[in-house]
Amino acid sequence: MSIPVVEYFTEERLVTLKDVSWEQFKGIEAQLEDNRNVRLSYLSGILEIMAPIGEKHEKVKSTLGLLLEAYMKQLGIRFYKRGGFTLEAPGYASGTPDESYSIGTEKEVPDIVIEVIVTSGTINRTELYKPKKVPEVWFWKSNEIKIFRLTEDGEYQEVNRSGFFPELDRALLLHYIAIPDQYDAVVEFEQAIRNQRK
């Protein structure tokens, strides 16, 4: 195993290990299973360990989730919140999104996974979800939301709008994520959606 590459940031610390076998990864994962402040991602021999999950990360994650849920409720879109559970392709990939949703009906594989990126690593994070064929992967990073949709040939392509919410404007979401008071942000967002639908 190579020497870890360590990057330091104000909120989070990222350690990247290369040439890690799946068995080594599962051993490390077992040792850290009780530590909720550590997040592991594994892709084809590369292991990223993120710790701790910072305050900014958690605030963006929870606000984005609340706004998306408010949008779906306002439009009468049936959804099932799946949370941040690990999606694995044994021997190859393991990733845990910050949030995930099934749209319309409950499904084993969620329709949308959301990742909030405060500290960038080396793993191409869409590759983590490709084996499970997650239809959409959303990233919030540096006050931007990017949406990647799985194509028929099994690759992710960046799109301007979600296939599940074609009328949802990402800029509107970003505006309300930036409001400091989370409660006010959700209430004002709901009002904006109602006004749009009149």
C-alpha positions as CSV (number, residue, x, y, z in Angstrom):
1,M,0.0,0.0,0.0
2,S,1.4,3.4,-0.9
3,I,1.9,6.3,1.6
4,P,-1.4,8.2,2.1
5,V,-1.8,11.6,0.4
6,V,-3.2,14.0,2.9
7,E,-5.0,17.3,2.1
8,Y,-5.9,19.7,4.9
9,F,-8.9,22.0,4.7
10,T,-10.6,24.3,7.2
11,E,-13.6,22.1,7.8
12,E,-12.7,18.6,6.6
13,R,-9.7,16.4,6.2
14,L,-9.3,14.0,3.3
15,V,-6.9,11.1,3.2
16,T,-6.5,9.2,0.0
17,L,-4.9,5.7,-0.1
18,K,-4.0,3.9,-3.3
19,D,-3.6,0.3,-4.1
20,V,-6.0,-0.8,-1.4
21,S,-7.6,-4.2,-1.9
22,W,-11.3,-4.7,-1.4
23,E,-10.5,-6.9,1.6
24,Q,-8.3,-4.2,3.1
25,F,-11.1,-1.6,2.5
26,K,-13.7,-3.9,4.2
27,G,-11.3,-4.3,7.2
28,I,-10.9,-0.5,7.6
29,E,-14.6,0.0,7.2
30,A,-15.3,-2.6,10.0
31,Q,-13.0,-0.8,12.3
32,L,-14.6,2.6,11.7
33,E,-18.3,1.4,11.6
34,D,-19.2,3.1,14.9
35,N,-17.6,6.4,13.9
36,R,-20.3,8.5,12.2
37,N,-17.9,11.4,11.6
38,V,-15.9,9.4,9.1
39,R,-17.0,8.8,5.5
40,L,-15.4,6.2,3.3
41,S,-15.5,5.9,-0.5
42,Y,-13.8,3.1,-2.5
43,L,-13.3,2.8,-6.2
44,S,-11.1,0.2,-7.9
45,G,-8.2,0.3,-5.4
46,I,-8.5,3.9,-4.3
47,L,-9.9,4.6,-0.8
48,E,-10.9,8.1,0.4
49,I,-11.4,8.7,4.1
50,M,-13.2,12.0,4.9
51,A,-13.2,13.2,8.5
52,P,-14.8,15.1,10.1
53,I,-17.9,16.0,8.2
54,G,-18.0,19.8,8.7
55,E,-20.7,22.1,9.7
56,K,-21.0,23.7,6.2
57,H,-21.4,20.3,4.6
58,E,-24.2,19.3,7.0
59,K,-26.0,22.6,6.6
60,V,-26.0,22.5,2.8
61,K,-27.0,18.8,2.8
62,S,-30.0,19.3,5.2
63,T,-31.2,22.5,3.5
64,L,-31.0,21.1,0.0
65,G,-32.9,18.0,1.2
66,L,-35.6,20.1,2.9
67,L,-36.0,22.3,-0.3
68,L,-36.2,19.3,-2.6
69,E,-38.8,17.6,-0.3
70,A,-40.8,20.9,-0.1
71,Y,-40.8,21.1,-3.9
72,M,-42.0,17.5,-4.3
73,K,-44.8,18.1,-1.7
74,Q,-45.9,21.3,-3.4
75,L,-46.2,19.5,-6.8
76,G,-47.8,16.4,-5.3
77,I,-44.8,14.2,-6.4
78,R,-44.7,11.0,-4.4
79,F,-41.2,10.3,-2.9
80,Y,-39.4,8.1,-0.4
81,K,-36.5,9.5,1.4
82,R,-33.7,6.9,1.5
83,G,-31.1,8.8,3.4
84,G,-27.3,8.2,3.2
85,F,-27.0,4.4,2.9
86,T,-24.1,2.7,1.2
87,L,-24.4,1.5,-2.3
88,E,-21.9,-1.2,-3.2
89,A,-20.6,-3.2,-6.1
90,P,-18.5,-5.8,-4.2
91,G,-14.8,-5.8,-5.2
92,Y,-15.1,-2.6,-7.2
93,A,-17.0,0.4,-5.6
94,S,-18.6,1.6,-2.4
95,G,-20.1,5.0,-1.9
96,T,-22.4,6.6,0.6
97,P,-24.4,9.6,-0.7
98,D,-25.4,12.4,1.6
99,E,-29.1,11.9,0.7
100,S,-31.1,9.8,-1.7
101,Y,-34.7,9.6,-2.9
102,S,-36.9,7.1,-4.7
103,I,-39.5,8.9,-6.8
104,G,-43.0,7.5,-7.3
105,T,-42.5,4.2,-5.6
106,E,-40.0,2.7,-3.2
107,K,-37.1,1.0,-5.0
108,E,-34.1,-0.9,-3.9
109,V,-31.8,1.5,-5.8
110,P,-32.8,5.2,-5.4
111,D,-33.6,7.4,-8.4
112,I,-31.6,10.3,-7.1
113,V,-28.5,10.5,-5.0
114,I,-27.1,13.8,-3.7
115,E,-23.6,14.5,-2.7
116,V,-22.4,17.7,-1.1
117,I,-18.7,18.3,-1.9
118,V,-16.8,20.6,0.3
119,T,-13.4,18.9,0.0
120,S,-12.7,17.3,-3.4
121,G,-10.9,14.0,-3.7
122,T,-9.5,12.0,-6.5
123,I,-12.4,9.6,-7.1
124,N,-14.8,10.3,-9.9
125,R,-17.9,10.1,-7.8
126,T,-20.3,9.3,-10.6
127,E,-18.4,6.0,-11.1
128,L,-19.4,5.0,-7.5
129,Y,-23.0,4.8,-8.6
130,K,-22.7,3.5,-12.1
131,P,-22.6,-0.2,-11.1
132,K,-26.0,0.3,-9.4
133,K,-27.4,2.3,-12.3
134,V,-28.6,5.1,-10.2
135,P,-30.6,7.3,-12.7
136,E,-29.4,10.7,-11.4
137,V,-26.5,11.9,-9.4
138,W,-26.6,15.5,-8.0
139,F,-23.6,17.3,-6.7
140,W,-23.5,20.6,-4.8
141,K,-20.0,22.1,-4.9
142,S,-18.8,25.7,-4.6
143,N,-22.3,27.1,-4.7
144,E,-23.2,25.2,-7.8
145,I,-25.5,22.3,-8.4
146,K,-24.6,19.8,-11.2
147,I,-26.9,17.0,-12.3
148,F,-25.7,13.9,-14.1
149,R,-28.2,11.6,-15.7
150,L,-27.5,8.0,-16.6
151,T,-27.7,7.5,-20.4
152,E,-28.9,4.4,-22.2
153,D,-25.3,3.3,-22.8
154,G,-24.6,3.3,-19.0
155,E,-22.6,6.5,-18.8
156,Y,-23.4,9.7,-16.9
157,Q,-24.0,12.9,-18.8
158,E,-24.3,16.3,-17.3
159,V,-27.8,17.8,-17.9
160,N,-29.3,21.2,-17.3
161,R,-32.4,19.9,-15.6
162,S,-33.5,16.8,-13.7
163,G,-35.5,14.2,-15.7
164,F,-37.6,13.8,-12.6
165,F,-38.2,17.6,-12.1
166,P,-37.9,19.2,-15.5
167,E,-39.4,22.5,-14.3
168,L,-37.2,22.8,-11.2
169,D,-34.7,25.6,-11.7
170,R,-31.3,24.9,-10.1
171,A,-30.6,28.6,-9.7
172,L,-33.7,28.9,-7.5
173,L,-32.5,26.0,-5.3
174,L,-29.1,27.7,-4.9
175,H,-30.7,31.0,-4.0
176,Y,-32.6,29.4,-1.1
177,I,-29.7,27.3,0.0
178,A,-27.7,30.5,0.5
179,I,-30.3,32.0,2.8
180,P,-28.7,31.9,6.3
181,D,-31.9,30.9,8.2
182,Q,-33.0,27.4,7.1
183,Y,-36.6,27.8,8.2
184,D,-37.1,31.0,6.4
185,A,-35.4,29.5,3.3
186,V,-37.9,26.6,3.1
187,V,-41.0,28.8,3.8
188,E,-39.9,31.4,1.2
189,F,-39.1,28.7,-1.3
190,E,-42.5,27.1,-0.9
191,Q,-44.1,30.5,-1.5
192,A,-42.0,31.0,-4.6
193,I,-43.1,27.6,-6.0
194,R,-46.8,28.4,-5.2
195,N,-46.4,31.7,-7.0
196,Q,-44.9,30.0,-10.1
197,R,-47.8,27.6,-10.3
198,K,-50.5,30.3,-10.3
